[in-house]
Amino acid sequence: MLIVPTLNEEEAIRSLLDEASSLFSRIVIVDGYSSDRTREIAESAGATVILQELGPGKGCGVRTGMKFFVSQEADILCIIDGDGTNIPDDLVPMIEIVRRNEADIAMGSRTMGRRDPKSMDFITLASNRIVSYLFSARFGGNFTDIQTGYWAFSRSAIERIAPNLCSTRFEIELEVFCKARARGLILKEVPVRFRRRLGQTKFSFSLRMRNLYFLFKYILSSRSSL
């Protein structure tokens, strides 16, 4: 199953769903109450559309998608962003890693893969590398892209971490990583491609500062508290 959290992504969602439809028999758009035609376009493309619960923000969309996945009969959950930056084909090797039980969770590393020009500015790239280094040092491993939008989860991984997630916004990736590592789950990175987004970014300066707060919160937390 593929889950795509969305908020006002009418410029990107059609082409994304066209790319993903040959790979996934079930695609679920978790929409954060878009004011544009995102839901209409997604439904016309054959996707299942549900409205996110728990409040506004990407974290609420991801958590709603995980809850929906648990209620369905599916073994692997994939999640990508709905802004056109992520390429559905790159999920295939991630799915295989989870299916072969080489990892409980596969993560796409944009820093290890090929990025389109101007798809990731210097500040974003630098901050992501710093966050990845600090989290690797704190929780073990050698990860390069903790804040990735590419994820593939086994059902058991979702069942172990989803009930403990509480993020509402973009800090969701940090929380997923930390709580997965704290529970002894195996995570593995795969190089993935990254395109320039379509439409306006929602990752504002204030949300970047919010992520910085959660960065230090998780680094200073004990494993037993995660």
VOKE-910960 format. One record per residue (C-alpha): z, y, x. Coordinates in nm, 3 decimals, padded with zeros to 5 digits. Each point is the difference from the previous one (the first is absolute). Last residue first. Example, Ala and Ser with C-alpha at 12.3 -4.5 7.8 and 13.67 -1.06 7.14 Angstrom:
% VOKE-910960
<r z="00.714" y="-00.106" x="01.367"/>
<r z="00.066" y="-00.344" x="-00.137"/>
***
This chain:
% VOKE-910960
<r z="02.366" y="00.747" x="01.085"/>
<r z="00.378" y="00.038" x="00.039"/>
<r z="00.044" y="-00.323" x="00.195"/>
<r z="-00.267" y="00.108" x="00.246"/>
<r z="00.202" y="00.306" x="00.092"/>
<r z="-00.156" y="00.335" x="-00.077"/>
<r z="-00.069" y="00.257" x="00.274"/>
<r z="-00.370" y="-00.085" x="00.031"/>
<r z="-00.033" y="-00.015" x="-00.378"/>
<r z="00.149" y="00.344" x="-00.063"/>
<r z="-00.180" y="00.149" x="00.299"/>
<r z="-00.342" y="-00.094" x="-00.136"/>
<r z="00.111" y="00.082" x="-00.352"/>
<r z="00.053" y="00.364" x="00.094"/>
<r z="-00.334" y="00.012" x="00.182"/>
<r z="-00.169" y="-00.139" x="-00.310"/>
<r z="00.141" y="00.290" x="-00.200"/>
<r z="-00.135" y="00.240" x="00.262"/>
<r z="-00.348" y="-00.147" x="-00.053"/>
<r z="00.054" y="00.033" x="-00.375"/>
<r z="00.080" y="00.368" x="00.045"/>
<r z="-00.311" y="00.048" x="00.214"/>
<r z="-00.216" y="-00.156" x="-00.268"/>
<r z="-00.134" y="-00.356" x="-00.019"/>
<r z="-00.194" y="00.041" x="-00.325"/>
<r z="-00.338" y="00.022" x="00.171"/>
<r z="-00.287" y="00.152" x="-00.197"/>
<r z="-00.311" y="-00.193" x="-00.094"/>
<r z="-00.175" y="-00.275" x="00.194"/>
<r z="00.182" y="-00.116" x="00.312"/>
<r z="-00.167" y="-00.037" x="00.337"/>
<r z="-00.032" y="-00.365" x="00.093"/>
<r z="00.228" y="-00.250" x="00.176"/>
<r z="-00.086" y="-00.338" x="00.146"/>
<r z="00.249" y="-00.281" x="00.050"/>
<r z="00.161" y="-00.177" x="00.295"/>
<r z="00.247" y="-00.269" x="-00.117"/>
<r z="00.377" y="00.024" x="00.032"/>
<r z="00.247" y="-00.283" x="-00.059"/>
<r z="00.332" y="-00.005" x="-00.183"/>
<r z="00.238" y="-00.296" x="-00.014"/>
<r z="00.291" y="00.040" x="-00.242"/>
<r z="00.351" y="-00.005" x="00.141"/>
<r z="00.164" y="00.185" x="-00.284"/>
<r z="00.061" y="00.314" x="00.207"/>
<r z="-00.366" y="-00.009" x="00.106"/>
<r z="-00.117" y="00.005" x="-00.361"/>
<r z="00.250" y="00.271" x="-00.088"/>
<r z="-00.118" y="00.222" x="00.283"/>
<r z="-00.372" y="-00.048" x="-00.061"/>
<r z="00.016" y="00.049" x="-00.377"/>
<r z="00.223" y="00.305" x="00.044"/>
<r z="-00.233" y="00.171" x="00.246"/>
<r z="-00.302" y="-00.071" x="-00.220"/>
<r z="00.181" y="00.140" x="-00.307"/>
<r z="00.074" y="00.330" x="00.176"/>
<r z="-00.307" y="00.141" x="-00.176"/>
<r z="00.184" y="00.054" x="-00.329"/>
<r z="00.254" y="-00.169" x="-00.228"/>
<r z="00.180" y="-00.238" x="00.232"/>
<r z="00.258" y="-00.238" x="-00.156"/>
<r z="-00.097" y="-00.345" x="00.125"/>
<r z="00.257" y="-00.280" x="-00.022"/>
<r z="-00.155" y="-00.200" x="-00.286"/>
<r z="-00.337" y="00.008" x="00.182"/>
<r z="00.123" y="-00.148" x="00.329"/>
<r z="00.061" y="-00.371" x="-00.053"/>
<r z="-00.234" y="-00.066" x="-00.294"/>
<r z="-00.277" y="00.193" x="00.172"/>
<r z="00.038" y="-00.206" x="00.318"/>
<r z="00.005" y="-00.325" x="-00.202"/>
<r z="-00.326" y="00.096" x="-00.170"/>
<r z="-00.168" y="00.055" x="00.337"/>
<r z="-00.088" y="00.357" x="00.078"/>
<r z="-00.315" y="00.180" x="00.120"/>
<r z="00.020" y="00.370" x="00.086"/>
<r z="-00.237" y="00.284" x="00.100"/>
<r z="00.123" y="00.359" x="-00.055"/>
<r z="00.154" y="00.016" x="00.346"/>
<r z="00.316" y="00.192" x="00.076"/>
<r z="00.130" y="-00.255" x="00.251"/>
<r z="-00.315" y="00.026" x="00.213"/>
<r z="00.044" y="-00.119" x="00.360"/>
<r z="00.256" y="-00.279" x="-00.010"/>
<r z="00.147" y="-00.162" x="00.309"/>
<r z="00.289" y="-00.209" x="-00.123"/>
<r z="00.367" y="00.065" x="-00.066"/>
<r z="00.185" y="00.194" x="-00.268"/>
<r z="00.113" y="00.308" x="00.191"/>
<r z="-00.255" y="00.005" x="00.282"/>
<r z="-00.282" y="-00.084" x="-00.238"/>
<r z="00.124" y="00.267" x="-00.240"/>
<r z="00.001" y="00.261" x="00.275"/>
<r z="-00.346" y="-00.095" x="00.127"/>
<r z="-00.151" y="-00.007" x="-00.349"/>
<r z="00.150" y="00.340" x="-00.084"/>
<r z="-00.135" y="00.148" x="00.325"/>
<r z="-00.345" y="-00.150" x="-00.059"/>
<r z="-00.007" y="00.132" x="-00.355"/>
<r z="00.108" y="00.345" x="00.112"/>
<r z="-00.281" y="00.014" x="00.256"/>
<r z="-00.271" y="-00.118" x="-00.240"/>
<r z="00.112" y="00.231" x="-00.280"/>
<r z="00.030" y="00.300" x="00.232"/>
<r z="-00.337" y="-00.072" x="00.164"/>
<r z="-00.193" y="-00.025" x="-00.326"/>
<r z="-00.104" y="-00.331" x="-00.155"/>
<r z="-00.343" y="-00.044" x="-00.158"/>
<r z="-00.143" y="00.276" x="00.219"/>
<r z="-00.259" y="-00.237" x="00.149"/>
<r z="00.010" y="-00.344" x="-00.166"/>
<r z="00.265" y="-00.232" x="00.134"/>
<r z="-00.059" y="-00.335" x="00.169"/>
<r z="00.297" y="-00.234" x="00.026"/>
<r z="00.319" y="-00.017" x="00.207"/>
<r z="00.130" y="00.336" x="-00.130"/>
<r z="-00.089" y="-00.097" x="-00.357"/>
<r z="00.224" y="-00.305" x="00.019"/>
<r z="-00.016" y="-00.207" x="-00.318"/>
<r z="00.322" y="-00.182" x="-00.081"/>
<r z="00.039" y="-00.370" x="-00.078"/>
<r z="00.321" y="-00.120" x="-00.165"/>
<r z="00.160" y="-00.345" x="-00.004"/>
<r z="-00.183" y="-00.088" x="00.319"/>
<r z="-00.194" y="-00.292" x="00.150"/>
<r z="00.041" y="-00.182" x="-00.330"/>
<r z="-00.373" y="-00.088" x="-00.011"/>
<r z="-00.031" y="00.194" x="-00.327"/>
<r z="00.177" y="00.301" x="00.152"/>
<r z="-00.234" y="00.014" x="00.299"/>
<r z="-00.298" y="-00.068" x="-00.226"/>
<r z="00.089" y="00.292" x="-00.225"/>
<r z="00.010" y="00.234" x="00.299"/>
<r z="-00.338" y="-00.128" x="00.118"/>
<r z="-00.146" y="00.090" x="-00.344"/>
<r z="00.177" y="00.336" x="-00.044"/>
<r z="-00.256" y="00.172" x="00.223"/>
<r z="-00.264" y="-00.056" x="-00.267"/>
<r z="00.195" y="00.235" x="-00.232"/>
<r z="-00.059" y="00.305" x="00.222"/>
<r z="00.277" y="00.261" x="-00.008"/>
<r z="-00.068" y="00.375" x="00.006"/>
<r z="-00.151" y="00.008" x="-00.349"/>
<r z="00.292" y="00.181" x="-00.164"/>
<r z="00.143" y="-00.298" x="-00.190"/>
<r z="00.231" y="-00.132" x="00.268"/>
<r z="00.021" y="-00.373" x="00.065"/>
<r z="00.231" y="-00.278" x="-00.118"/>
<r z="-00.054" y="-00.375" x="00.023"/>
<r z="00.217" y="-00.256" x="-00.178"/>
<r z="-00.032" y="-00.369" x="00.077"/>
<r z="00.097" y="-00.304" x="-00.211"/>
<r z="-00.094" y="00.105" x="-00.351"/>
<r z="00.124" y="-00.101" x="-00.344"/>
<r z="00.124" y="00.328" x="-00.148"/>
<r z="00.344" y="00.150" x="-00.068"/>
<r z="00.069" y="00.036" x="00.374"/>
<r z="-00.322" y="00.200" x="00.036"/>
<r z="00.108" y="00.248" x="-00.269"/>
<r z="00.326" y="00.070" x="00.180"/>
<r z="-00.187" y="00.048" x="00.326"/>
<r z="-00.236" y="00.246" x="-00.166"/>
<r z="00.288" y="00.198" x="-00.147"/>
<r z="00.160" y="00.013" x="00.346"/>
<r z="-00.322" y="00.128" x="00.153"/>
<r z="-00.042" y="00.266" x="-00.268"/>
<r z="00.362" y="00.111" x="00.026"/>
<r z="-00.042" y="00.037" x="00.374"/>
<r z="-00.320" y="00.197" x="-00.048"/>
<r z="00.176" y="00.274" x="-00.196"/>
<r z="00.109" y="00.081" x="-00.354"/>
<r z="00.267" y="-00.191" x="-00.194"/>
<r z="00.130" y="-00.356" x="-00.047"/>
<r z="-00.314" y="-00.137" x="-00.165"/>
<r z="-00.366" y="00.015" x="00.089"/>
<r z="-00.262" y="-00.015" x="-00.270"/>
<r z="-00.214" y="-00.313" x="-00.013"/>
<r z="-00.376" y="-00.038" x="00.042"/>
<r z="-00.174" y="-00.336" x="00.033"/>
<r z="-00.329" y="00.052" x="00.180"/>
<r z="-00.339" y="-00.062" x="-00.159"/>
<r z="-00.194" y="00.298" x="00.136"/>
<r z="00.026" y="00.177" x="-00.339"/>
<r z="00.378" y="-00.038" x="00.023"/>
<r z="00.008" y="00.161" x="00.344"/>
<r z="-00.220" y="00.291" x="-00.108"/>
<r z="00.218" y="00.074" x="-00.302"/>
<r z="00.320" y="-00.027" x="00.201"/>
<r z="-00.120" y="00.237" x="00.273"/>
<r z="-00.155" y="00.255" x="-00.237"/>
<r z="00.229" y="00.294" x="00.091"/>
<r z="00.362" y="00.078" x="-00.094"/>
<r z="00.127" y="-00.315" x="00.168"/>
<r z="00.320" y="-00.150" x="-00.143"/>
<r z="00.113" y="-00.182" x="00.315"/>
<r z="-00.252" y="-00.281" x="-00.039"/>
<r z="00.057" y="-00.355" x="00.110"/>
<r z="-00.356" y="-00.133" x="00.017"/>
<r z="-00.006" y="-00.379" x="-00.008"/>
<r z="-00.283" y="-00.206" x="00.145"/>
<r z="-00.022" y="-00.368" x="-00.091"/>
<r z="-00.290" y="-00.221" x="00.110"/>
<r z="00.006" y="00.160" x="00.343"/>
<r z="-00.263" y="-00.002" x="00.274"/>
<r z="-00.321" y="00.088" x="-00.185"/>
<r z="00.180" y="00.269" x="-00.201"/>
<r z="00.144" y="00.175" x="00.304"/>
<r z="-00.305" y="00.199" x="00.108"/>
<r z="-00.089" y="00.109" x="-00.354"/>
<r z="00.366" y="00.083" x="-00.058"/>
<r z="00.005" y="00.232" x="00.300"/>
<r z="-00.327" y="00.162" x="-00.104"/>
<r z="00.135" y="00.077" x="-00.346"/>
<r z="00.346" y="00.113" x="00.119"/>
<r z="-00.102" y="00.265" x="00.251"/>
<r z="-00.080" y="00.323" x="-00.181"/>
<r z="00.214" y="-00.084" x="-00.303"/>
<r z="00.311" y="-00.033" x="00.218"/>
<r z="00.244" y="00.208" x="-00.204"/>
<r z="00.308" y="-00.211" x="00.073"/>
<r z="-00.051" y="-00.363" x="00.092"/>
<r z="00.187" y="-00.311" x="00.118"/>
<r z="-00.246" y="-00.284" x="00.067"/>
<r z="00.122" y="-00.358" x="-00.042"/>
<r z="-00.224" y="-00.292" x="00.099"/>
<r z="00.083" y="-00.351" x="-00.116"/>
***
